[in-house]
Structures are given as C-alpha cells and as structure tokens.
Amino acid sequence: MRLLPIKDPERSWRHIRAQWKKDAEGVGEDFASFGGITMFDALTAKEADCQGLYYLADSQRVHALCQVRRLLMSKYPTPALSVRFVNVSPIYDLGVADVSDYAQVLVTLFSGVVWLSRDALAASHIRFFLKSPGDSQFFAALKVATPLSPFSKFTIEGALIECSLKEADAMPLADQEAS
C-alpha cells in the first residue's frame, strides 16, 4: 500500500466515492449516512482546500483517506504535520474485513505520514488524529522508547498521537541506509 496525494480532487473523489458506495451497499448499508463522507464531499468541492488530501491504496482499492497539512504551530520550534479526517473504506467499518486488517491500514497510513515528514512534507513533528480513542491500542507499542525508534517523543492521549522525530543524523546508520 502507498500513501499518495489526491491530484485531481473532484475526479479522484468520484472514483473513491463510487468504490466505497459499492462496498457499503454490498452489505446493505446506506452509503449516504456513512460517517465522514460529507467531510470529503465538502473538501473536494473547494479546490484550494484539497491540496492536503491523501489516499492509501494498493492495486485493488483505496483503503483510507485523510487530510495532511504542514503547519507552523506555537508549541513546536519547527514545522509539524497535522493529520485529520482519517476515513477508511466501508469494508473496515462494516466488518467485511477483520480487525487485524483495519489495524494494518491505520498503521500503514501512519507510516506513510512518517515517510511524508521525512520527504515531501518535511516536518519534525506529527499530530495524527485517529478515528477514535479505541484505535490508539494499535499504536501503544510505539510509546516504548528504543534506540531504533525514529521518535524522540511519542504520546497518545485519547484519539491524538503526538510525536517528534529524531534528527536523521541521530538515527542509527542502518536506519539511515534504509531510508
């Protein structure tokens, strides 16, 4: 799976929406009432606001959407990425896929954001708003500080993950070569 920017918001969103509508209706769910969809309808309707929309996909489907913004925030001395409006395909919310698949999608989405922070959207801090506080269980292991961790700080409060990344030159050599 790869995390990619939505380049043509209106057309891309129509494609994603059609796929997710089919997924929801396939299990008898009314897609119009599916949570989070109206937010993306609004975001894709305003082209200027769509620059921060990303999707997580493989060759078969779009698994998740989110908005990623690079911001200067008073609490951080350097830019931060703010990740909001995380939404997953109805196959995860409606139980077509199992919980381990859902956890894998969230962790892969977060990992993609970490890559963005090291590359296209350079930032030293990440604020990642999960869908719910219950999703924090999938990230609990990252709170443990280890020498190989890319994080100098990692906290979870409710549905908010806040982390600071170690400087690239402070990472062990093996990690730098893998990057």
Biotite code that builds the C-alpha atoms (Angstrom):
import biotite.structure as struc

atoms = struc.array([
    struc.Atom([0.000, 0.000, 0.000], chain_id="A", res_id=1, res_name="MET", atom_name="CA", element="C"),
    struc.Atom([1.136, 3.528, -0.757], chain_id="A", res_id=2, res_name="ARG", atom_name="CA", element="C"),
    struc.Atom([0.098, 6.924, 0.583], chain_id="A", res_id=3, res_name="LEU", atom_name="CA", element="C"),
    struc.Atom([-0.387, 9.297, -2.344], chain_id="A", res_id=4, res_name="LEU", atom_name="CA", element="C"),
    struc.Atom([-1.691, 12.839, -2.799], chain_id="A", res_id=5, res_name="PRO", atom_name="CA", element="C"),
    struc.Atom([-5.044, 13.305, -4.493], chain_id="A", res_id=6, res_name="ILE", atom_name="CA", element="C"),
    struc.Atom([-4.019, 15.225, -7.621], chain_id="A", res_id=7, res_name="LYS", atom_name="CA", element="C"),
    struc.Atom([-7.431, 15.765, -9.243], chain_id="A", res_id=8, res_name="ASP", atom_name="CA", element="C"),
    struc.Atom([-9.708, 16.047, -6.202], chain_id="A", res_id=9, res_name="PRO", atom_name="CA", element="C"),
    struc.Atom([-13.068, 16.087, -7.930], chain_id="A", res_id=10, res_name="GLU", atom_name="CA", element="C"),
    struc.Atom([-12.393, 13.185, -10.302], chain_id="A", res_id=11, res_name="ARG", atom_name="CA", element="C"),
    struc.Atom([-10.426, 11.122, -7.772], chain_id="A", res_id=12, res_name="SER", atom_name="CA", element="C"),
    struc.Atom([-13.079, 11.597, -5.102], chain_id="A", res_id=13, res_name="TRP", atom_name="CA", element="C"),
    struc.Atom([-15.830, 10.499, -7.532], chain_id="A", res_id=14, res_name="ARG", atom_name="CA", element="C"),
    struc.Atom([-13.879, 7.280, -8.182], chain_id="A", res_id=15, res_name="HIS", atom_name="CA", element="C"),
    struc.Atom([-13.227, 6.616, -4.475], chain_id="A", res_id=16, res_name="ILE", atom_name="CA", element="C"),
    struc.Atom([-16.807, 7.503, -3.551], chain_id="A", res_id=17, res_name="ARG", atom_name="CA", element="C"),
    struc.Atom([-18.187, 5.091, -6.184], chain_id="A", res_id=18, res_name="ALA", atom_name="CA", element="C"),
    struc.Atom([-15.958, 2.272, -4.907], chain_id="A", res_id=19, res_name="GLN", atom_name="CA", element="C"),
    struc.Atom([-16.872, 2.909, -1.275], chain_id="A", res_id=20, res_name="TRP", atom_name="CA", element="C"),
    struc.Atom([-20.583, 3.221, -2.114], chain_id="A", res_id=21, res_name="LYS", atom_name="CA", element="C"),
    struc.Atom([-20.458, -0.190, -3.796], chain_id="A", res_id=22, res_name="LYS", atom_name="CA", element="C"),
    struc.Atom([-18.671, -1.634, -0.732], chain_id="A", res_id=23, res_name="ASP", atom_name="CA", element="C"),
    struc.Atom([-21.281, -0.231, 1.669], chain_id="A", res_id=24, res_name="ALA", atom_name="CA", element="C"),
    struc.Atom([-24.300, -1.189, -0.390], chain_id="A", res_id=25, res_name="GLU", atom_name="CA", element="C"),
    struc.Atom([-22.829, -4.678, -0.860], chain_id="A", res_id=26, res_name="GLY", atom_name="CA", element="C"),
    struc.Atom([-23.557, -5.344, 2.819], chain_id="A", res_id=27, res_name="VAL", atom_name="CA", element="C"),
    struc.Atom([-26.888, -3.497, 2.867], chain_id="A", res_id=28, res_name="GLY", atom_name="CA", element="C"),
    struc.Atom([-25.618, -0.217, 4.337], chain_id="A", res_id=29, res_name="GLU", atom_name="CA", element="C"),
    struc.Atom([-26.934, 3.182, 3.248], chain_id="A", res_id=30, res_name="ASP", atom_name="CA", element="C"),
    struc.Atom([-23.820, 4.919, 1.946], chain_id="A", res_id=31, res_name="PHE", atom_name="CA", element="C"),
    struc.Atom([-25.378, 8.389, 2.272], chain_id="A", res_id=32, res_name="ALA", atom_name="CA", element="C"),
    struc.Atom([-25.284, 8.048, 6.061], chain_id="A", res_id=33, res_name="SER", atom_name="CA", element="C"),
    struc.Atom([-21.752, 6.634, 6.159], chain_id="A", res_id=34, res_name="PHE", atom_name="CA", element="C"),
    struc.Atom([-19.605, 8.671, 8.571], chain_id="A", res_id=35, res_name="GLY", atom_name="CA", element="C"),
    struc.Atom([-17.053, 11.124, 7.256], chain_id="A", res_id=36, res_name="GLY", atom_name="CA", element="C"),
    struc.Atom([-18.203, 11.077, 3.656], chain_id="A", res_id=37, res_name="ILE", atom_name="CA", element="C"),
    struc.Atom([-19.796, 14.515, 3.807], chain_id="A", res_id=38, res_name="THR", atom_name="CA", element="C"),
    struc.Atom([-16.491, 15.969, 5.045], chain_id="A", res_id=39, res_name="MET", atom_name="CA", element="C"),
    struc.Atom([-14.697, 14.750, 1.924], chain_id="A", res_id=40, res_name="PHE", atom_name="CA", element="C"),
    struc.Atom([-17.591, 15.919, -0.262], chain_id="A", res_id=41, res_name="ASP", atom_name="CA", element="C"),
    struc.Atom([-17.020, 19.408, 1.158], chain_id="A", res_id=42, res_name="ALA", atom_name="CA", element="C"),
    struc.Atom([-13.212, 19.275, 0.945], chain_id="A", res_id=43, res_name="LEU", atom_name="CA", element="C"),
    struc.Atom([-13.167, 18.121, -2.672], chain_id="A", res_id=44, res_name="THR", atom_name="CA", element="C"),
    struc.Atom([-15.734, 20.738, -3.711], chain_id="A", res_id=45, res_name="ALA", atom_name="CA", element="C"),
    struc.Atom([-13.256, 23.521, -2.875], chain_id="A", res_id=46, res_name="LYS", atom_name="CA", element="C"),
    struc.Atom([-10.155, 23.047, -4.971], chain_id="A", res_id=47, res_name="GLU", atom_name="CA", element="C"),
    struc.Atom([-7.960, 25.300, -2.843], chain_id="A", res_id=48, res_name="ALA", atom_name="CA", element="C"),
    struc.Atom([-8.681, 23.190, 0.242], chain_id="A", res_id=49, res_name="ASP", atom_name="CA", element="C"),
    struc.Atom([-7.865, 19.872, -1.447], chain_id="A", res_id=50, res_name="CYS", atom_name="CA", element="C"),
    struc.Atom([-4.126, 20.228, -1.573], chain_id="A", res_id=51, res_name="GLN", atom_name="CA", element="C"),
    struc.Atom([-3.748, 18.300, 1.676], chain_id="A", res_id=52, res_name="GLY", atom_name="CA", element="C"),
    struc.Atom([-5.833, 15.249, 0.757], chain_id="A", res_id=53, res_name="LEU", atom_name="CA", element="C"),
    struc.Atom([-4.069, 11.888, 0.596], chain_id="A", res_id=54, res_name="TYR", atom_name="CA", element="C"),
    struc.Atom([-5.259, 8.352, -0.054], chain_id="A", res_id=55, res_name="TYR", atom_name="CA", element="C"),
    struc.Atom([-3.830, 4.980, 0.948], chain_id="A", res_id=56, res_name="LEU", atom_name="CA", element="C"),
    struc.Atom([-4.228, 2.422, -1.825], chain_id="A", res_id=57, res_name="ALA", atom_name="CA", element="C"),
    struc.Atom([-2.944, -0.768, -3.319], chain_id="A", res_id=58, res_name="ASP", atom_name="CA", element="C"),
    struc.Atom([-3.591, -2.088, -6.820], chain_id="A", res_id=59, res_name="SER", atom_name="CA", element="C"),
    struc.Atom([-7.119, -3.198, -5.899], chain_id="A", res_id=60, res_name="GLN", atom_name="CA", element="C"),
    struc.Atom([-8.689, -0.480, -3.781], chain_id="A", res_id=61, res_name="ARG", atom_name="CA", element="C"),
    struc.Atom([-8.439, 2.737, -1.830], chain_id="A", res_id=62, res_name="VAL", atom_name="CA", element="C"),
    struc.Atom([-8.228, 1.745, 1.828], chain_id="A", res_id=63, res_name="HIS", atom_name="CA", element="C"),
    struc.Atom([-8.175, 5.140, 3.555], chain_id="A", res_id=64, res_name="ALA", atom_name="CA", element="C"),
    struc.Atom([-8.287, 8.904, 3.097], chain_id="A", res_id=65, res_name="LEU", atom_name="CA", element="C"),
    struc.Atom([-7.015, 11.733, 5.243], chain_id="A", res_id=66, res_name="CYS", atom_name="CA", element="C"),
    struc.Atom([-6.010, 15.363, 5.183], chain_id="A", res_id=67, res_name="GLN", atom_name="CA", element="C"),
    struc.Atom([-2.340, 16.138, 5.850], chain_id="A", res_id=68, res_name="VAL", atom_name="CA", element="C"),
    struc.Atom([-1.273, 19.727, 6.458], chain_id="A", res_id=69, res_name="ARG", atom_name="CA", element="C"),
    struc.Atom([2.230, 21.062, 7.096], chain_id="A", res_id=70, res_name="ARG", atom_name="CA", element="C"),
    struc.Atom([1.901, 23.814, 9.688], chain_id="A", res_id=71, res_name="LEU", atom_name="CA", element="C"),
    struc.Atom([3.896, 26.063, 11.946], chain_id="A", res_id=72, res_name="LEU", atom_name="CA", element="C"),
    struc.Atom([2.478, 25.681, 15.442], chain_id="A", res_id=73, res_name="MET", atom_name="CA", element="C"),
    struc.Atom([3.401, 27.692, 18.523], chain_id="A", res_id=74, res_name="SER", atom_name="CA", element="C"),
    struc.Atom([4.094, 24.533, 20.536], chain_id="A", res_id=75, res_name="LYS", atom_name="CA", element="C"),
    struc.Atom([6.830, 23.365, 18.134], chain_id="A", res_id=76, res_name="TYR", atom_name="CA", element="C"),
    struc.Atom([10.011, 25.174, 17.016], chain_id="A", res_id=77, res_name="PRO", atom_name="CA", element="C"),
    struc.Atom([9.867, 23.556, 13.547], chain_id="A", res_id=78, res_name="THR", atom_name="CA", element="C"),
    struc.Atom([7.036, 22.579, 11.151], chain_id="A", res_id=79, res_name="PRO", atom_name="CA", element="C"),
    struc.Atom([4.551, 19.879, 12.120], chain_id="A", res_id=80, res_name="ALA", atom_name="CA", element="C"),
    struc.Atom([2.261, 17.654, 10.099], chain_id="A", res_id=81, res_name="LEU", atom_name="CA", element="C"),
    struc.Atom([-1.352, 17.652, 11.209], chain_id="A", res_id=82, res_name="SER", atom_name="CA", element="C"),
    struc.Atom([-3.334, 14.614, 10.057], chain_id="A", res_id=83, res_name="VAL", atom_name="CA", element="C"),
    struc.Atom([-7.112, 14.898, 10.342], chain_id="A", res_id=84, res_name="ARG", atom_name="CA", element="C"),
    struc.Atom([-10.287, 13.433, 8.935], chain_id="A", res_id=85, res_name="PHE", atom_name="CA", element="C"),
    struc.Atom([-8.973, 9.865, 8.765], chain_id="A", res_id=86, res_name="VAL", atom_name="CA", element="C"),
    struc.Atom([-11.597, 7.813, 6.989], chain_id="A", res_id=87, res_name="ASN", atom_name="CA", element="C"),
    struc.Atom([-11.396, 4.164, 5.967], chain_id="A", res_id=88, res_name="VAL", atom_name="CA", element="C"),
    struc.Atom([-13.218, 2.139, 3.359], chain_id="A", res_id=89, res_name="SER", atom_name="CA", element="C"),
    struc.Atom([-16.599, 0.798, 4.487], chain_id="A", res_id=90, res_name="PRO", atom_name="CA", element="C"),
    struc.Atom([-15.171, -2.734, 4.371], chain_id="A", res_id=91, res_name="ILE", atom_name="CA", element="C"),
    struc.Atom([-13.350, -1.915, 7.620], chain_id="A", res_id=92, res_name="TYR", atom_name="CA", element="C"),
    struc.Atom([-16.122, -0.020, 9.401], chain_id="A", res_id=93, res_name="ASP", atom_name="CA", element="C"),
    struc.Atom([-18.773, -2.577, 8.462], chain_id="A", res_id=94, res_name="LEU", atom_name="CA", element="C"),
    struc.Atom([-16.843, -5.696, 9.430], chain_id="A", res_id=95, res_name="GLY", atom_name="CA", element="C"),
    struc.Atom([-16.230, -7.108, 5.944], chain_id="A", res_id=96, res_name="VAL", atom_name="CA", element="C"),
    struc.Atom([-12.507, -7.011, 6.745], chain_id="A", res_id=97, res_name="ALA", atom_name="CA", element="C"),
    struc.Atom([-11.345, -8.171, 10.158], chain_id="A", res_id=98, res_name="ASP", atom_name="CA", element="C"),
    struc.Atom([-9.881, -6.034, 12.940], chain_id="A", res_id=99, res_name="VAL", atom_name="CA", element="C"),
    struc.Atom([-6.294, -7.012, 12.131], chain_id="A", res_id=100, res_name="SER", atom_name="CA", element="C"),
    struc.Atom([-6.765, -5.703, 8.573], chain_id="A", res_id=101, res_name="ASP", atom_name="CA", element="C"),
    struc.Atom([-8.212, -2.468, 9.983], chain_id="A", res_id=102, res_name="TYR", atom_name="CA", element="C"),
    struc.Atom([-5.244, -2.108, 12.343], chain_id="A", res_id=103, res_name="ALA", atom_name="CA", element="C"),
    struc.Atom([-2.851, -2.732, 9.450], chain_id="A", res_id=104, res_name="GLN", atom_name="CA", element="C"),
    struc.Atom([-4.487, 0.035, 7.399], chain_id="A", res_id=105, res_name="VAL", atom_name="CA", element="C"),
    struc.Atom([-4.200, 2.550, 10.248], chain_id="A", res_id=106, res_name="LEU", atom_name="CA", element="C"),
    struc.Atom([-0.574, 1.628, 10.971], chain_id="A", res_id=107, res_name="VAL", atom_name="CA", element="C"),
    struc.Atom([0.296, 1.774, 7.259], chain_id="A", res_id=108, res_name="THR", atom_name="CA", element="C"),
    struc.Atom([-1.394, 5.170, 6.967], chain_id="A", res_id=109, res_name="LEU", atom_name="CA", element="C"),
    struc.Atom([0.601, 6.452, 9.948], chain_id="A", res_id=110, res_name="PHE", atom_name="CA", element="C"),
    struc.Atom([3.825, 5.013, 8.490], chain_id="A", res_id=111, res_name="SER", atom_name="CA", element="C"),
    struc.Atom([3.081, 6.804, 5.225], chain_id="A", res_id=112, res_name="GLY", atom_name="CA", element="C"),
    struc.Atom([2.745, 10.079, 7.113], chain_id="A", res_id=113, res_name="VAL", atom_name="CA", element="C"),
    struc.Atom([6.110, 9.464, 8.805], chain_id="A", res_id=114, res_name="VAL", atom_name="CA", element="C"),
    struc.Atom([7.628, 8.990, 5.319], chain_id="A", res_id=115, res_name="TRP", atom_name="CA", element="C"),
    struc.Atom([5.993, 12.238, 4.179], chain_id="A", res_id=116, res_name="LEU", atom_name="CA", element="C"),
    struc.Atom([7.571, 14.014, 7.153], chain_id="A", res_id=117, res_name="SER", atom_name="CA", element="C"),
    struc.Atom([10.991, 12.769, 6.056], chain_id="A", res_id=118, res_name="ARG", atom_name="CA", element="C"),
    struc.Atom([10.486, 13.613, 2.385], chain_id="A", res_id=119, res_name="ASP", atom_name="CA", element="C"),
    struc.Atom([7.817, 15.608, 0.515], chain_id="A", res_id=120, res_name="ALA", atom_name="CA", element="C"),
    struc.Atom([6.380, 17.433, 3.554], chain_id="A", res_id=121, res_name="LEU", atom_name="CA", element="C"),
    struc.Atom([9.498, 17.791, 5.705], chain_id="A", res_id=122, res_name="ALA", atom_name="CA", element="C"),
    struc.Atom([8.488, 18.158, 9.344], chain_id="A", res_id=123, res_name="ALA", atom_name="CA", element="C"),
    struc.Atom([9.920, 17.200, 12.723], chain_id="A", res_id=124, res_name="SER", atom_name="CA", element="C"),
    struc.Atom([6.596, 16.684, 14.499], chain_id="A", res_id=125, res_name="HIS", atom_name="CA", element="C"),
    struc.Atom([3.360, 14.838, 13.737], chain_id="A", res_id=126, res_name="ILE", atom_name="CA", element="C"),
    struc.Atom([-0.116, 15.301, 15.201], chain_id="A", res_id=127, res_name="ARG", atom_name="CA", element="C"),
    struc.Atom([-2.204, 12.360, 13.992], chain_id="A", res_id=128, res_name="PHE", atom_name="CA", element="C"),
    struc.Atom([-5.898, 12.377, 14.897], chain_id="A", res_id=129, res_name="PHE", atom_name="CA", element="C"),
    struc.Atom([-7.210, 8.805, 14.943], chain_id="A", res_id=130, res_name="LEU", atom_name="CA", element="C"),
    struc.Atom([-10.815, 7.907, 14.118], chain_id="A", res_id=131, res_name="LYS", atom_name="CA", element="C"),
    struc.Atom([-11.479, 7.116, 17.789], chain_id="A", res_id=132, res_name="SER", atom_name="CA", element="C"),
    struc.Atom([-9.627, 6.684, 21.101], chain_id="A", res_id=133, res_name="PRO", atom_name="CA", element="C"),
    struc.Atom([-10.060, 2.911, 20.730], chain_id="A", res_id=134, res_name="GLY", atom_name="CA", element="C"),
    struc.Atom([-7.729, 2.959, 17.740], chain_id="A", res_id=135, res_name="ASP", atom_name="CA", element="C"),
    struc.Atom([-4.844, 4.027, 19.978], chain_id="A", res_id=136, res_name="SER", atom_name="CA", element="C"),
    struc.Atom([-4.343, 0.379, 21.011], chain_id="A", res_id=137, res_name="GLN", atom_name="CA", element="C"),
    struc.Atom([-2.780, -0.299, 17.606], chain_id="A", res_id=138, res_name="PHE", atom_name="CA", element="C"),
    struc.Atom([-0.011, 2.221, 18.339], chain_id="A", res_id=139, res_name="PHE", atom_name="CA", element="C"),
    struc.Atom([0.663, 1.525, 22.036], chain_id="A", res_id=140, res_name="ALA", atom_name="CA", element="C"),
    struc.Atom([3.945, -0.284, 21.346], chain_id="A", res_id=141, res_name="ALA", atom_name="CA", element="C"),
    struc.Atom([5.370, 2.887, 19.777], chain_id="A", res_id=142, res_name="LEU", atom_name="CA", element="C"),
    struc.Atom([5.247, 4.641, 23.155], chain_id="A", res_id=143, res_name="LYS", atom_name="CA", element="C"),
    struc.Atom([8.165, 2.488, 24.341], chain_id="A", res_id=144, res_name="VAL", atom_name="CA", element="C"),
    struc.Atom([11.442, 4.315, 23.737], chain_id="A", res_id=145, res_name="ALA", atom_name="CA", element="C"),
    struc.Atom([14.022, 2.173, 21.959], chain_id="A", res_id=146, res_name="THR", atom_name="CA", element="C"),
    struc.Atom([17.337, 3.080, 20.298], chain_id="A", res_id=147, res_name="PRO", atom_name="CA", element="C"),
    struc.Atom([15.996, 2.088, 16.863], chain_id="A", res_id=148, res_name="LEU", atom_name="CA", element="C"),
    struc.Atom([12.793, 4.106, 17.154], chain_id="A", res_id=149, res_name="SER", atom_name="CA", element="C"),
    struc.Atom([12.548, 7.055, 14.758], chain_id="A", res_id=150, res_name="PRO", atom_name="CA", element="C"),
    struc.Atom([10.794, 9.022, 17.518], chain_id="A", res_id=151, res_name="PHE", atom_name="CA", element="C"),
    struc.Atom([12.360, 11.166, 20.215], chain_id="A", res_id=152, res_name="SER", atom_name="CA", element="C"),
    struc.Atom([8.900, 11.555, 21.769], chain_id="A", res_id=153, res_name="LYS", atom_name="CA", element="C"),
    struc.Atom([5.702, 9.559, 21.224], chain_id="A", res_id=154, res_name="PHE", atom_name="CA", element="C"),
    struc.Atom([2.482, 10.117, 23.183], chain_id="A", res_id=155, res_name="THR", atom_name="CA", element="C"),
    struc.Atom([-1.131, 9.105, 22.774], chain_id="A", res_id=156, res_name="ILE", atom_name="CA", element="C"),
    struc.Atom([-3.919, 10.985, 24.521], chain_id="A", res_id=157, res_name="GLU", atom_name="CA", element="C"),
    struc.Atom([-7.428, 9.922, 23.601], chain_id="A", res_id=158, res_name="GLY", atom_name="CA", element="C"),
    struc.Atom([-7.536, 9.840, 19.802], chain_id="A", res_id=159, res_name="ALA", atom_name="CA", element="C"),
    struc.Atom([-4.471, 12.058, 19.333], chain_id="A", res_id=160, res_name="LEU", atom_name="CA", element="C"),
    struc.Atom([-0.984, 10.768, 18.593], chain_id="A", res_id=161, res_name="ILE", atom_name="CA", element="C"),
    struc.Atom([1.736, 13.381, 19.024], chain_id="A", res_id=162, res_name="GLU", atom_name="CA", element="C"),
    struc.Atom([5.289, 12.521, 18.142], chain_id="A", res_id=163, res_name="CYS", atom_name="CA", element="C"),
    struc.Atom([8.588, 14.185, 17.431], chain_id="A", res_id=164, res_name="SER", atom_name="CA", element="C"),
    struc.Atom([11.057, 12.613, 15.060], chain_id="A", res_id=165, res_name="LEU", atom_name="CA", element="C"),
    struc.Atom([14.731, 12.121, 15.804], chain_id="A", res_id=166, res_name="LYS", atom_name="CA", element="C"),
    struc.Atom([17.091, 14.067, 13.595], chain_id="A", res_id=167, res_name="GLU", atom_name="CA", element="C"),
    struc.Atom([18.112, 11.948, 10.597], chain_id="A", res_id=168, res_name="ALA", atom_name="CA", element="C"),
    struc.Atom([21.783, 12.129, 11.614], chain_id="A", res_id=169, res_name="ASP", atom_name="CA", element="C"),
    struc.Atom([20.868, 10.951, 15.145], chain_id="A", res_id=170, res_name="ALA", atom_name="CA", element="C"),
    struc.Atom([19.339, 7.736, 13.779], chain_id="A", res_id=171, res_name="MET", atom_name="CA", element="C"),
    struc.Atom([21.445, 4.542, 13.782], chain_id="A", res_id=172, res_name="PRO", atom_name="CA", element="C"),
    struc.Atom([23.350, 4.091, 10.495], chain_id="A", res_id=173, res_name="LEU", atom_name="CA", element="C"),
    struc.Atom([21.280, 1.035, 9.471], chain_id="A", res_id=174, res_name="ALA", atom_name="CA", element="C"),
    struc.Atom([18.086, 3.124, 9.684], chain_id="A", res_id=175, res_name="ASP", atom_name="CA", element="C"),
    struc.Atom([19.587, 5.921, 7.586], chain_id="A", res_id=176, res_name="GLN", atom_name="CA", element="C"),
    struc.Atom([20.600, 3.490, 4.843], chain_id="A", res_id=177, res_name="GLU", atom_name="CA", element="C"),
    struc.Atom([17.082, 2.008, 4.779], chain_id="A", res_id=178, res_name="ALA", atom_name="CA", element="C"),
    struc.Atom([15.547, 5.470, 4.333], chain_id="A", res_id=179, res_name="SER", atom_name="CA", element="C"),
])
